[in-house]
Amino acid sequence: NLFSQPATSPVDSLMRILHSAESDSVRVQVLNSLVKQFIMEENYDSSLKYCDQSIIIAEKAGYKKGLSDAYSDRGKINNDQGKFPEAMKDYQTALKIYEELEDKKNIANSYNRIANAYHLQGDFPKALKNQYAALKIREEIGDQEGIAWSYNNIGTIYRIQGDYEAAL
């Protein structure tokens, strides 16, 4: 009976791929996908465990793209848990690697994540500085969706501060 078959979860599928992966770069990509899945489930212990594994393998393999993504994910895990100094360190590490890779879209995304961490800490001037840095890069590369998000985030910060004219 079709309905009596247990559905395969995304985690189960990713674990099967992970165990059959033949290269470190594929392992890192799958680990990073697992991390994102566990973040969505708010399972921070598992997400952190797999994130740390991804960082170790990516560093050993010299796989910078996977490494920067893993640091960015670990920053999100820490940020979501209110561990802002740790989040900021991870976001800065990811930013540095994205800059080495000249990955402008993820450089902008890193500035956005850093801005969010400052925003959550109530440091609105630093949040705005980083949001404007993200916006500038997004405009340079023509990332229309990113530009919209940047303006939305900037407007939100001004609104929270009571500067409704700037928010508009």
DSSP file with accessible surface (Angstrom, degrees, kcal/mol):
  #  RESIDUE AA STRUCTURE BP1 BP2  ACC     N-H-->O    O-->H-N    N-H-->O    O-->H-N    TCO  KAPPA ALPHA  PHI   PSI    X-CA   Y-CA   Z-CA
    1    1 A N    >         0   0  141      0, 0.0     3,-1.0     0, 0.0     4,-0.5   0.000 360.0 360.0 360.0 129.4    0.0    0.0    0.0
    2    2 A L  G >   +     0   0  137      1,-0.3     3,-1.0     2,-0.2     0, 0.0   0.867 360.0  52.2 -60.3 -39.5    1.4    3.4   -1.1
    3    3 A F  G 3  S+     0   0  184      1,-0.2    -1,-0.3     3,-0.0     0, 0.0   0.652 100.6  60.7 -79.7 -12.5    0.2    5.2    2.0
    4    4 A S  G <  S+     0   0   81     -3,-1.0    -1,-0.2     2,-0.1    -2,-0.2   0.561  81.9 101.0 -88.8  -6.8    1.7    2.8    4.5
    5    5 A Q  S <  S-     0   0  130     -3,-1.0     2,-0.2    -4,-0.5    -3,-0.0  -0.618  80.4-119.9 -76.7 129.1    5.2    3.5    3.2
    6    6 A P        -     0   0  114      0, 0.0     2,-0.2     0, 0.0    -2,-0.1  -0.491  29.5-116.5 -68.7 138.0    7.1    5.9    5.4
    7    7 A A        -     0   0   95     -2,-0.2     2,-0.5     1,-0.1     0, 0.0  -0.488  25.2-117.1 -72.1 144.8    8.1    9.1    3.6
    8    8 A T        -     0   0   80     -2,-0.2    -1,-0.1     4,-0.0     0, 0.0  -0.741  29.9-137.0 -83.7 126.2   11.8    9.7    3.3
    9    9 A S     >  -     0   0   43     -2,-0.5     4,-2.4     1,-0.1     5,-0.2  -0.439  19.6-114.0 -79.1 158.6   12.8   12.9    5.1
   10   10 A P  H  > S+     0   0   67      0, 0.0     4,-2.6     0, 0.0     5,-0.2   0.893 119.1  54.3 -58.0 -35.7   15.2   15.4    3.6
   11   11 A V  H  > S+     0   0   22      2,-0.2     4,-2.7     1,-0.2     5,-0.2   0.933 107.4  49.2 -64.7 -44.6   17.7   14.5    6.3
   12   12 A D  H  > S+     0   0   81      1,-0.2     4,-2.1     2,-0.2    -1,-0.2   0.924 112.3  48.5 -59.9 -44.2   17.5   10.8    5.5
   13   13 A S  H  X S+     0   0   43     -4,-2.4     4,-2.0     1,-0.2    -2,-0.2   0.928 112.7  47.4 -62.2 -45.3   18.1   11.6    1.8
   14   14 A L  H  X S+     0   0   31     -4,-2.6     4,-3.0     1,-0.2    -2,-0.2   0.887 108.9  54.6 -65.6 -37.2   21.0   13.9    2.6
   15   15 A M  H  X S+     0   0   42     -4,-2.7     4,-2.4     2,-0.2    -1,-0.2   0.905 107.3  50.5 -64.2 -39.6   22.5   11.3    4.9
   16   16 A R  H  X S+     0   0  142     -4,-2.1     4,-1.1     2,-0.2    -1,-0.2   0.929 112.7  46.3 -62.4 -43.2   22.4    8.7    2.2
   17   17 A I  H >X S+     0   0   81     -4,-2.0     4,-0.9     1,-0.2     3,-0.5   0.925 111.0  53.3 -64.8 -42.5   24.1   11.1   -0.2
   18   18 A L  H >< S+     0   0   20     -4,-3.0     3,-0.8     1,-0.2    -2,-0.2   0.922 107.9  49.7 -58.5 -45.6   26.7   12.0    2.4
   19   19 A H  H 3< S+     0   0  146     -4,-2.4    -1,-0.2     1,-0.2    -2,-0.2   0.733 115.9  42.6 -70.6 -19.7   27.7    8.4    3.1
   20   20 A S  H << S+     0   0   83     -4,-1.1    -1,-0.2    -3,-0.5    -2,-0.2   0.464  84.4 122.6-103.3  -1.3   28.1    7.7   -0.7
   21   21 A A    <<  -     0   0   14     -4,-0.9    -3,-0.0    -3,-0.8     3,-0.0  -0.355  41.5-168.3 -65.1 135.1   30.0   10.9   -1.5
   22   22 A E        +     0   0  182     -2,-0.1     2,-0.3     1,-0.0    -1,-0.1   0.601  64.0  55.2-101.2 -14.5   33.3   10.3   -3.0
   23   23 A S  S  > S-     0   0   46      1,-0.1     4,-2.3     0, 0.0     5,-0.1  -0.894  75.3-128.4-122.4 153.9   34.9   13.8   -2.9
   24   24 A D  H  > S+     0   0   49     -2,-0.3     4,-2.8     1,-0.2     5,-0.2   0.870 109.4  56.7 -63.5 -37.4   35.4   16.2    0.0
   25   25 A S  H  > S+     0   0   44      1,-0.2     4,-2.4     2,-0.2    -1,-0.2   0.922 108.8  46.0 -64.8 -38.9   33.7   19.0   -1.9
   26   26 A V  H  > S+     0   0   53      2,-0.2     4,-2.7     1,-0.2     5,-0.2   0.925 111.5  52.6 -67.4 -41.3   30.5   17.0   -2.3
   27   27 A R  H  X S+     0   0   73     -4,-2.3     4,-2.9     1,-0.2    -2,-0.2   0.932 110.7  47.8 -57.9 -45.1   30.7   16.0    1.4
   28   28 A V  H  X S+     0   0    0     -4,-2.8     4,-2.9     2,-0.2    -1,-0.2   0.926 111.2  50.2 -63.0 -44.6   31.0   19.7    2.4
   29   29 A Q  H  X S+     0   0   96     -4,-2.4     4,-1.9     2,-0.2    -1,-0.2   0.916 113.6  45.4 -60.9 -42.1   28.1   20.6    0.1
   30   30 A V  H  X S+     0   0   11     -4,-2.7     4,-2.6     2,-0.2    -2,-0.2   0.920 112.3  50.9 -69.0 -42.8   25.9   17.9    1.6
   31   31 A L  H  X S+     0   0    1     -4,-2.9     4,-2.6    -5,-0.2    -2,-0.2   0.931 109.9  50.6 -58.9 -43.3   26.9   18.8    5.1
   32   32 A N  H  X S+     0   0    8     -4,-2.9     4,-2.2     1,-0.2    -1,-0.2   0.873 109.5  50.9 -64.1 -35.4   26.1   22.4    4.4
   33   33 A S  H  X S+     0   0   56     -4,-1.9     4,-2.2    -5,-0.2    -1,-0.2   0.902 109.5  50.5 -66.9 -39.8   22.7   21.3    3.1
   34   34 A L  H  X S+     0   0    0     -4,-2.6     4,-2.8     2,-0.2    -2,-0.2   0.917 108.3  53.2 -60.7 -43.7   22.1   19.2    6.3
   35   35 A V  H  X S+     0   0    0     -4,-2.6     4,-2.6     1,-0.2    -2,-0.2   0.939 109.0  48.3 -57.2 -48.8   23.0   22.3    8.4
   36   36 A K  H  X S+     0   0   91     -4,-2.2     4,-2.3     1,-0.2    -1,-0.2   0.898 111.2  51.1 -61.2 -39.5   20.4   24.4    6.5
   37   37 A Q  H  X S+     0   0   36     -4,-2.2     4,-1.6     1,-0.2    -1,-0.2   0.936 111.9  46.2 -63.1 -45.6   17.8   21.7    7.0
   38   38 A F  H  <>S+     0   0   17     -4,-2.8     5,-3.0     1,-0.2    -2,-0.2   0.856 109.6  54.7 -68.2 -33.2   18.5   21.5   10.8
   39   39 A I  H ><5S+     0   0   17     -4,-2.6     3,-1.8    -5,-0.2    -1,-0.2   0.936 106.6  51.6 -62.3 -44.8   18.5   25.3   11.0
   40   40 A M  H 3<5S+     0   0  136     -4,-2.3    -1,-0.2     1,-0.3    -2,-0.2   0.866 111.8  46.7 -59.0 -34.9   15.0   25.3    9.5
   41   41 A E  T 3<5S-     0   0   98     -4,-1.6    -1,-0.3    -5,-0.2    -2,-0.2   0.424 112.8-123.8 -84.0  -1.0   13.9   22.7   12.1
   42   42 A E  T < 5 +     0   0  142     -3,-1.8     2,-1.2     1,-0.2    -3,-0.2   0.801  63.6 145.1  56.9  33.3   15.6   24.9   14.8
   43   43 A N     >< +     0   0   55     -5,-3.0     4,-2.2     1,-0.2    -1,-0.2  -0.740  17.9 169.7 -97.1  82.2   17.7   21.9   15.7
   44   44 A Y  H  >  +     0   0   43     -2,-1.2     4,-2.5     1,-0.2     5,-0.2   0.813  67.5  58.8 -72.3 -30.2   20.8   23.9   16.6
   45   45 A D  H  > S+     0   0  135      2,-0.2     4,-2.1     1,-0.2    -1,-0.2   0.957 112.8  39.2 -63.5 -48.2   22.8   21.1   18.2
   46   46 A S  H  > S+     0   0   31      2,-0.2     4,-2.5     1,-0.2     5,-0.3   0.906 115.0  53.0 -67.6 -41.0   22.7   19.0   15.1
   47   47 A S  H  X S+     0   0    0     -4,-2.2     4,-2.2     1,-0.2    -2,-0.2   0.932 111.5  46.2 -62.4 -40.4   23.2   22.0   12.8
   48   48 A L  H  X S+     0   0   45     -4,-2.5     4,-2.7     2,-0.2     5,-0.2   0.913 110.3  53.8 -68.1 -39.8   26.3   23.0   14.8
   49   49 A K  H  X S+     0   0  111     -4,-2.1     4,-1.7    -5,-0.2    -2,-0.2   0.947 114.3  40.0 -59.5 -49.1   27.7   19.5   14.8
   50   50 A Y  H  X S+     0   0   25     -4,-2.5     4,-2.3     1,-0.2    -1,-0.2   0.843 112.9  56.2 -72.9 -30.9   27.4   19.1   11.0
   51   51 A C  H  X S+     0   0    0     -4,-2.2     4,-2.4    -5,-0.3    -2,-0.2   0.933 107.0  48.8 -64.4 -45.4   28.6   22.7   10.4
   52   52 A D  H  X S+     0   0   58     -4,-2.7     4,-2.2     1,-0.2    -2,-0.2   0.890 110.6  51.4 -63.1 -38.1   31.8   22.0   12.4
   53   53 A Q  H  X S+     0   0   75     -4,-1.7     4,-2.5    -5,-0.2     5,-0.2   0.921 109.2  51.2 -62.5 -42.4   32.4   18.8   10.4
   54   54 A S  H  X S+     0   0    0     -4,-2.3     4,-3.0     1,-0.2     5,-0.3   0.916 108.7  50.7 -61.6 -43.2   31.9   20.8    7.2
   55   55 A I  H  X S+     0   0    8     -4,-2.4     4,-2.6     2,-0.2     5,-0.2   0.931 110.7  49.1 -61.6 -45.0   34.5   23.4    8.3
   56   56 A I  H  X S+     0   0  111     -4,-2.2     4,-2.3     2,-0.2    -2,-0.2   0.942 115.8  42.1 -61.8 -48.0   37.1   20.8    9.2
   57   57 A I  H  X S+     0   0   32     -4,-2.5     4,-2.6     1,-0.2     6,-0.2   0.926 115.0  50.0 -66.9 -43.2   36.7   19.0    5.8
   58   58 A A  H  X>S+     0   0    0     -4,-3.0     5,-2.2    -5,-0.2     4,-1.0   0.901 112.0  48.2 -63.8 -41.3   36.5   22.2    3.8
   59   59 A E  H ><5S+     0   0  103     -4,-2.6     3,-0.6    -5,-0.3    -1,-0.2   0.938 113.1  47.6 -62.9 -46.3   39.7   23.5    5.5
   60   60 A K  H 3<5S+     0   0  157     -4,-2.3    -2,-0.2    -5,-0.2    -1,-0.2   0.894 117.3  42.5 -61.9 -39.3   41.6   20.3    4.9
   61   61 A A  H 3<5S-     0   0   48     -4,-2.6    -1,-0.2    -5,-0.2    -2,-0.2   0.564 106.7-124.3 -84.7 -10.0   40.5   20.1    1.3
   62   62 A G  T <<5 +     0   0   57     -4,-1.0     2,-1.3    -3,-0.6    -3,-0.2   0.793  55.2 155.5  69.1  28.3   41.1   23.8    0.6
   63   63 A Y     >< +     0   0   52     -5,-2.2     4,-2.1    -6,-0.2    -1,-0.2  -0.682  16.0 177.9 -92.3  87.2   37.5   24.1   -0.6
   64   64 A K  H  > S+     0   0   96     -2,-1.3     4,-3.0     1,-0.2     5,-0.2   0.849  73.1  54.4 -65.5 -38.8   37.0   27.9    0.1
   65   65 A K  H  > S+     0   0   71      1,-0.2     4,-2.2     2,-0.2    -1,-0.2   0.955 113.2  43.1 -62.1 -47.4   33.4   28.2   -1.2
   66   66 A G  H  > S+     0   0    1      2,-0.2     4,-2.2     1,-0.2    -1,-0.2   0.884 114.0  52.6 -64.2 -36.7   32.2   25.4    1.0
   67   67 A L  H  X S+     0   0   21     -4,-2.1     4,-2.5     2,-0.2     5,-0.2   0.937 109.6  47.2 -65.3 -46.1   34.2   26.8    3.9
   68   68 A S  H  X S+     0   0    0     -4,-3.0     4,-2.4     1,-0.2    -2,-0.2   0.910 112.2  50.4 -64.6 -39.5   32.8   30.3    3.6
   69   69 A D  H  X S+     0   0   33     -4,-2.2     4,-2.6    -5,-0.2    -1,-0.2   0.905 110.3  50.4 -63.9 -39.5   29.2   28.9    3.4
   70   70 A A  H  X S+     0   0    0     -4,-2.2     4,-2.8     2,-0.2    -2,-0.2   0.918 110.6  48.3 -66.1 -42.9   29.8   26.8    6.5
   71   71 A Y  H  X S+     0   0   30     -4,-2.5     4,-2.4     2,-0.2    -1,-0.2   0.910 111.5  51.0 -62.8 -39.6   31.1   29.8    8.4
   72   72 A S  H  X S+     0   0    2     -4,-2.4     4,-2.0    -5,-0.2    -2,-0.2   0.928 111.4  47.5 -62.7 -43.8   28.2   31.8    7.3
   73   73 A D  H  X S+     0   0   16     -4,-2.6     4,-2.5     2,-0.2    -2,-0.2   0.905 110.5  51.3 -63.7 -41.6   25.8   29.1    8.4
   74   74 A R  H  X S+     0   0   54     -4,-2.8     4,-2.7     1,-0.2     5,-0.2   0.898 107.4  54.5 -65.1 -35.1   27.6   28.8   11.8
   75   75 A G  H  X S+     0   0    0     -4,-2.4     4,-3.0     1,-0.2    -1,-0.2   0.922 108.1  49.3 -60.2 -42.2   27.2   32.6   12.1
   76   76 A K  H  X S+     0   0   79     -4,-2.0     4,-3.1     2,-0.2    -2,-0.2   0.917 109.5  51.3 -63.7 -43.0   23.4   32.2   11.6
   77   77 A I  H  X S+     0   0    0     -4,-2.5     4,-1.2     1,-0.2    -2,-0.2   0.950 114.8  42.7 -58.5 -49.3   23.2   29.4   14.2
   78   78 A N  H  <>S+     0   0   13     -4,-2.7     5,-2.9     1,-0.2     3,-0.2   0.907 114.2  51.1 -64.3 -41.6   25.0   31.6   16.7
   79   79 A N  H ><5S+     0   0    4     -4,-3.0     3,-1.8     1,-0.2    -2,-0.2   0.931 107.6  52.5 -61.8 -45.4   23.0   34.7   15.8
   80   80 A D  H 3<5S+     0   0   60     -4,-3.1    -1,-0.2     1,-0.3    -2,-0.2   0.785 110.8  48.8 -61.2 -27.5   19.7   32.8   16.1
   81   81 A Q  T 3<5S-     0   0   71     -4,-1.2    -1,-0.3    -3,-0.2    -2,-0.2   0.331 119.2-110.1 -94.8   5.9   20.8   31.7   19.6
   82   82 A G  T < 5S+     0   0   40     -3,-1.8     2,-1.5     1,-0.2    -3,-0.2   0.639  75.5 136.3  76.0  15.7   21.8   35.3   20.6
   83   83 A K     >< +     0   0   84     -5,-2.9     4,-2.5     1,-0.2     5,-0.2  -0.582  24.0 166.6 -93.1  73.6   25.5   34.5   20.7
   84   84 A F  H  >  +     0   0   41     -2,-1.5     4,-3.0     1,-0.2     5,-0.2   0.868  65.6  52.6 -67.3 -40.7   26.4   37.7   18.9
   85   85 A P  H  > S+     0   0   98      0, 0.0     4,-2.1     0, 0.0    -1,-0.2   0.938 114.6  44.2 -60.6 -41.8   30.2   37.8   19.4
   86   86 A E  H  > S+     0   0   92      2,-0.2     4,-2.3     1,-0.2    -2,-0.2   0.915 114.0  50.4 -66.4 -41.8   30.5   34.3   18.0
   87   87 A A  H  X S+     0   0    0     -4,-2.5     4,-3.0     1,-0.2     5,-0.2   0.935 110.1  50.0 -60.8 -45.2   28.1   35.1   15.1
   88   88 A M  H  X S+     0   0   23     -4,-3.0     4,-2.6     1,-0.2    -1,-0.2   0.904 109.3  51.1 -62.6 -41.7   30.0   38.2   14.2
   89   89 A K  H  X S+     0   0  152     -4,-2.1     4,-2.2    -5,-0.2    -1,-0.2   0.931 113.3  45.0 -61.5 -45.2   33.3   36.3   14.2
   90   90 A D  H  X S+     0   0    5     -4,-2.3     4,-2.7     2,-0.2    -2,-0.2   0.915 113.1  50.2 -65.6 -43.4   31.9   33.7   11.9
   91   91 A Y  H  X S+     0   0    3     -4,-3.0     4,-2.7     1,-0.2    -2,-0.2   0.906 111.3  49.2 -61.6 -40.6   30.3   36.3    9.6
   92   92 A Q  H  X S+     0   0   84     -4,-2.6     4,-2.4    -5,-0.2    -1,-0.2   0.896 111.0  50.0 -66.2 -39.3   33.5   38.2    9.4
   93   93 A T  H  X S+     0   0   43     -4,-2.2     4,-2.0    -5,-0.2    -2,-0.2   0.935 112.2  47.2 -63.8 -45.5   35.4   35.0    8.5
   94   94 A A  H  X S+     0   0    0     -4,-2.7     4,-3.0     1,-0.2     5,-0.2   0.932 110.9  52.6 -60.7 -44.7   32.9   34.1    5.8
   95   95 A L  H  X S+     0   0    8     -4,-2.7     4,-2.6     1,-0.2    -2,-0.2   0.923 107.3  51.7 -57.3 -45.6   33.1   37.7    4.5
   96   96 A K  H  X S+     0   0  129     -4,-2.4     4,-2.1     1,-0.2    -1,-0.2   0.915 112.4  45.2 -60.1 -42.9   36.9   37.5    4.2
   97   97 A I  H  X S+     0   0   13     -4,-2.0     4,-2.2     2,-0.2    -1,-0.2   0.926 111.0  52.4 -69.7 -41.9   36.7   34.3    2.2
   98   98 A Y  H  X>S+     0   0    2     -4,-3.0     5,-2.5     1,-0.2     4,-0.6   0.892 109.1  51.7 -59.8 -37.3   34.0   35.6    0.0
   99   99 A E  H ><5S+     0   0   87     -4,-2.6     3,-1.0    -5,-0.2    -1,-0.2   0.918 107.9  51.0 -64.6 -42.4   36.2   38.6   -0.7
  100  100 A E  H 3<5S+     0   0   90     -4,-2.1    -1,-0.2     1,-0.3    -2,-0.2   0.873 113.5  45.5 -59.3 -37.4   39.1   36.3   -1.6
  101  101 A L  H 3<5S-     0   0   69     -4,-2.2    -1,-0.3    -5,-0.1    -2,-0.2   0.532 107.5-129.7 -81.9  -7.3   36.8   34.5   -4.0
  102  102 A E  T <<5 +     0   0  161     -3,-1.0     2,-1.3    -4,-0.6    -3,-0.2   0.844  49.8 160.0  55.8  38.3   35.4   37.8   -5.4
  103  103 A D     >< -     0   0   37     -5,-2.5     4,-2.1     1,-0.2    -1,-0.2  -0.693  14.9-179.8 -91.0  85.0   31.9   36.4   -4.8
  104  104 A K  H  > S+     0   0   99     -2,-1.3     4,-2.6     1,-0.2     5,-0.2   0.848  74.3  55.7 -61.8 -39.1   30.1   39.7   -4.7
  105  105 A K  H  > S+     0   0  105      1,-0.2     4,-2.3     2,-0.2    -1,-0.2   0.939 113.6  41.1 -60.8 -44.8   26.6   38.4   -4.1
  106  106 A N  H  > S+     0   0   26      2,-0.2     4,-2.1     1,-0.2    -1,-0.2   0.770 109.7  58.8 -77.2 -22.8   27.8   36.6   -1.0
  107  107 A I  H  X S+     0   0   18     -4,-2.1     4,-2.3     2,-0.2    -2,-0.2   0.954 110.0  44.5 -62.8 -48.0   29.9   39.6    0.1
  108  108 A A  H  X S+     0   0    0     -4,-2.6     4,-2.3     1,-0.2    -2,-0.2   0.921 112.1  51.8 -61.7 -43.1   26.7   41.6    0.0
  109  109 A N  H  X S+     0   0   30     -4,-2.3     4,-2.4     1,-0.2    -1,-0.2   0.880 107.9  53.0 -61.6 -35.8   24.8   38.8    1.9
  110  110 A S  H  X S+     0   0    0     -4,-2.1     4,-2.7     2,-0.2    -1,-0.2   0.924 107.6  49.8 -65.9 -43.8   27.6   38.8    4.5
  111  111 A Y  H  X S+     0   0   53     -4,-2.3     4,-2.7     1,-0.2    -1,-0.2   0.904 110.7  51.6 -59.7 -38.6   27.2   42.5    5.1
  112  112 A N  H  X S+     0   0   36     -4,-2.3     4,-2.3     2,-0.2    -2,-0.2   0.919 110.4  47.3 -63.5 -43.4   23.4   41.9    5.4
  113  113 A R  H  X S+     0   0   62     -4,-2.4     4,-2.1     2,-0.2    -2,-0.2   0.901 112.3  49.4 -66.2 -40.6   24.0   39.2    8.0
  114  114 A I  H  X S+     0   0    0     -4,-2.7     4,-2.3     2,-0.2    -2,-0.2   0.928 110.4  51.4 -62.4 -43.2   26.4   41.4    9.9
  115  115 A A  H  X S+     0   0    0     -4,-2.7     4,-3.0     1,-0.2    -2,-0.2   0.909 107.8  52.9 -59.6 -42.0   23.9   44.2    9.8
  116  116 A N  H  X S+     0   0   66     -4,-2.3     4,-2.7     2,-0.2    -1,-0.2   0.909 107.5  50.8 -62.4 -41.1   21.2   41.9   11.2
  117  117 A A  H  X S+     0   0    0     -4,-2.1     4,-1.2     2,-0.2    -1,-0.2   0.927 112.8  45.8 -63.2 -43.3   23.4   40.9   14.1
  118  118 A Y  H  <>S+     0   0   43     -4,-2.3     5,-2.5     1,-0.2     4,-0.4   0.916 111.3  53.5 -63.6 -42.4   24.0   44.6   14.9
  119  119 A H  H ><5S+     0   0   42     -4,-3.0     3,-1.8     1,-0.2    -2,-0.2   0.935 106.7  51.0 -56.9 -48.2   20.3   45.3   14.5
  120  120 A L  H 3<5S+     0   0   94     -4,-2.7    -1,-0.2     1,-0.3    -2,-0.2   0.774 109.9  50.9 -63.5 -23.7   19.4   42.6   17.0
  121  121 A Q  T 3<5S-     0   0   92     -4,-1.2    -1,-0.3    -3,-0.4    -2,-0.2   0.451 118.3-113.5 -90.4  -3.3   21.9   44.0   19.5
  122  122 A G  T < 5S+     0   0   41     -3,-1.8     2,-1.4    -4,-0.4    -3,-0.2   0.595  74.5 134.7  82.4  11.8   20.4   47.5   19.1
  123  123 A D     >< +     0   0   51     -5,-2.5     4,-2.0     1,-0.2    -1,-0.2  -0.642  24.0 168.8 -93.1  79.7   23.5   49.0   17.4
  124  124 A F  H  >  +     0   0   43     -2,-1.4     4,-3.0     1,-0.2     5,-0.2   0.850  67.2  57.5 -68.5 -36.0   21.5   50.8   14.6
  125  125 A P  H  > S+     0   0   91      0, 0.0     4,-2.4     0, 0.0    -1,-0.2   0.942 112.6  41.9 -60.1 -43.0   24.4   52.9   13.3
  126  126 A K  H  > S+     0   0   97      2,-0.2     4,-2.1     1,-0.2    -2,-0.2   0.870 113.3  54.0 -70.8 -34.7   26.5   49.8   12.6
  127  127 A A  H  X S+     0   0    0     -4,-2.0     4,-2.4     2,-0.2    -1,-0.2   0.945 111.4  45.1 -61.9 -46.0   23.5   48.0   11.2
  128  128 A L  H  X S+     0   0   18     -4,-3.0     4,-2.9     2,-0.2     5,-0.3   0.919 109.4  55.5 -64.3 -42.7   22.8   50.8    8.8
  129  129 A K  H  X S+     0   0  156     -4,-2.4     4,-1.7    -5,-0.2    -1,-0.2   0.921 112.9  42.1 -55.8 -45.6   26.5   51.0    7.8
  130  130 A N  H  X S+     0   0   16     -4,-2.1     4,-2.3     2,-0.2    -1,-0.2   0.858 111.8  53.9 -73.9 -34.4   26.5   47.4    6.8
  131  131 A Q  H  X S+     0   0    5     -4,-2.4     4,-2.7     2,-0.2    -2,-0.2   0.919 109.8  48.5 -64.3 -40.7   23.1   47.5    5.2
  132  132 A Y  H  X S+     0   0  100     -4,-2.9     4,-2.5     2,-0.2    -2,-0.2   0.874 109.2  53.2 -67.2 -34.4   24.3   50.4    3.0
  133  133 A A  H  X S+     0   0   30     -4,-1.7     4,-1.8    -5,-0.3    -2,-0.2   0.928 111.3  46.1 -63.6 -43.3   27.5   48.4    2.1
  134  134 A A  H  X S+     0   0    0     -4,-2.3     4,-2.7     1,-0.2    -2,-0.2   0.931 111.8  51.9 -63.0 -45.0   25.3   45.4    1.1
  135  135 A L  H  X S+     0   0    8     -4,-2.7     4,-2.6     1,-0.2     5,-0.2   0.919 106.6  53.4 -59.0 -44.8   23.0   47.8   -1.0
  136  136 A K  H  X S+     0   0  131     -4,-2.5     4,-2.2     1,-0.2    -1,-0.2   0.926 112.4  43.5 -58.1 -46.4   26.0   49.3   -2.8
  137  137 A I  H  X S+     0   0   23     -4,-1.8     4,-2.1     2,-0.2    -1,-0.2   0.922 112.0  53.2 -66.8 -42.5   27.3   45.9   -3.9
  138  138 A R  H  X>S+     0   0   10     -4,-2.7     5,-2.3     1,-0.2     4,-0.6   0.878 109.9  48.8 -61.6 -37.0   23.8   44.7   -4.8
  139  139 A E  H ><5S+     0   0   95     -4,-2.6     3,-0.7     3,-0.2    -1,-0.2   0.919 108.7  54.1 -67.0 -41.1   23.3   47.8   -7.0
  140  140 A E  H 3<5S+     0   0  107     -4,-2.2    -2,-0.2     1,-0.2    -1,-0.2   0.861 115.8  37.9 -59.8 -37.9   26.7   47.2   -8.7
  141  141 A I  H 3<5S-     0   0   69     -4,-2.1    -1,-0.2    -5,-0.1    -2,-0.2   0.444 110.7-118.2 -97.2  -0.3   25.8   43.6   -9.6
  142  142 A G  T <<5 +     0   0   41     -3,-0.7     2,-1.6    -4,-0.6    -3,-0.2   0.794  50.5 164.5  72.2  30.1   22.2   44.3  -10.5
  143  143 A D     >< -     0   0   22     -5,-2.3     4,-2.7     1,-0.2    -1,-0.2  -0.617  10.5-179.8 -82.1  88.0   20.7   42.1   -7.8
  144  144 A Q  H  > S+     0   0  138     -2,-1.6     4,-2.3     1,-0.2    -1,-0.2   0.891  78.5  48.0 -60.7 -43.3   17.2   43.5   -7.9
  145  145 A E  H  > S+     0   0  139      1,-0.2     4,-2.4     2,-0.2    -1,-0.2   0.928 113.5  48.4 -64.3 -43.4   15.8   41.1   -5.2
  146  146 A G  H  > S+     0   0    5      2,-0.2     4,-2.7     1,-0.2    -2,-0.2   0.895 109.2  53.2 -63.1 -39.0   18.8   41.9   -3.0
  147  147 A I  H  X S+     0   0   22     -4,-2.7     4,-2.7     2,-0.2     5,-0.2   0.938 108.7  49.9 -60.4 -45.5   18.3   45.6   -3.5
  148  148 A A  H  X S+     0   0   62     -4,-2.3     4,-2.4     1,-0.2    -2,-0.2   0.924 111.5  48.3 -59.7 -45.0   14.7   45.3   -2.5
  149  149 A W  H  X S+     0   0  137     -4,-2.4     4,-2.8     2,-0.2    -1,-0.2   0.901 110.3  52.2 -62.7 -41.4   15.7   43.4    0.7
  150  150 A S  H  X S+     0   0    0     -4,-2.7     4,-2.9     2,-0.2     5,-0.2   0.944 110.8  46.3 -60.7 -47.8   18.3   46.0    1.5
  151  151 A Y  H  X S+     0   0  127     -4,-2.7     4,-2.8     1,-0.2    -1,-0.2   0.907 112.7  51.0 -62.1 -39.9   15.9   48.9    1.2
  152  152 A N  H  X S+     0   0   88     -4,-2.4     4,-2.2    -5,-0.2    -2,-0.2   0.937 112.7  45.6 -60.6 -46.2   13.3   47.0    3.3
  153  153 A N  H  X S+     0   0   37     -4,-2.8     4,-2.1     2,-0.2    -2,-0.2   0.904 113.4  49.3 -66.1 -41.7   15.9   46.4    6.0
  154  154 A I  H  X S+     0   0    7     -4,-2.9     4,-2.4     2,-0.2     5,-0.2   0.934 111.4  49.9 -62.2 -45.8   17.2   50.0    5.9
  155  155 A G  H  X S+     0   0   14     -4,-2.8     4,-2.7    -5,-0.2    -2,-0.2   0.898 108.5  53.3 -60.3 -39.1   13.6   51.2    6.2
  156  156 A T  H  X S+     0   0   34     -4,-2.2     4,-2.6     2,-0.2    -1,-0.2   0.915 108.1  49.7 -62.9 -42.5   12.9   48.9    9.1
  157  157 A I  H  X S+     0   0    0     -4,-2.1     4,-1.7     1,-0.2    -2,-0.2   0.936 112.6  46.6 -63.9 -45.0   15.9   50.2   11.0
  158  158 A Y  H  <>S+     0   0   48     -4,-2.4     5,-2.4     1,-0.2     4,-0.4   0.914 111.8  52.2 -63.0 -39.5   14.9   53.9   10.5
  159  159 A R  H ><5S+     0   0  132     -4,-2.7     3,-1.8     1,-0.2    -2,-0.2   0.937 106.9  52.1 -62.3 -45.0   11.3   53.0   11.5
  160  160 A I  H 3<5S+     0   0   75     -4,-2.6    -1,-0.2     1,-0.3    -2,-0.2   0.876 109.1  51.2 -59.6 -34.3   12.5   51.4   14.7
  161  161 A Q  T 3<5S-     0   0   92     -4,-1.7    -1,-0.3    -5,-0.2    -2,-0.2   0.504 119.4-112.5 -81.6  -3.3   14.4   54.6   15.5
  162  162 A G  T < 5S+     0   0   37     -3,-1.8     2,-1.4    -4,-0.4    -3,-0.2   0.555  77.1 131.7  85.1   7.6   11.4   56.7   14.9
  163  163 A D     >< +     0   0   75     -5,-2.4     4,-2.2     1,-0.2    -1,-0.2  -0.648  24.0 166.7 -92.5  78.8   12.7   58.3   11.7
  164  164 A Y  H  >  +     0   0  153     -2,-1.4     4,-2.3     1,-0.2    -1,-0.2   0.822  69.3  56.8 -69.2 -31.9    9.6   57.7    9.6
  165  165 A E  H  4 S+     0   0  173      2,-0.2    -1,-0.2     1,-0.2    -2,-0.1   0.948 111.5  42.3 -65.2 -46.3   10.7   60.1    6.8
  166  166 A A  H  4 S+     0   0   42      1,-0.2    -2,-0.2     2,-0.2    -1,-0.2   0.888 111.2  57.8 -66.2 -35.6   13.9   58.2    6.2
  167  167 A A  H  <        0   0   28     -4,-2.2    -2,-0.2     1,-0.2    -1,-0.2   0.908 360.0 360.0 -61.4 -41.4   12.1   54.9    6.6
  168  168 A L     <        0   0  190     -4,-2.3    -1,-0.2    -5,-0.1    -2,-0.2   0.894 360.0 360.0 -66.3 360.0    9.7   55.9    3.8
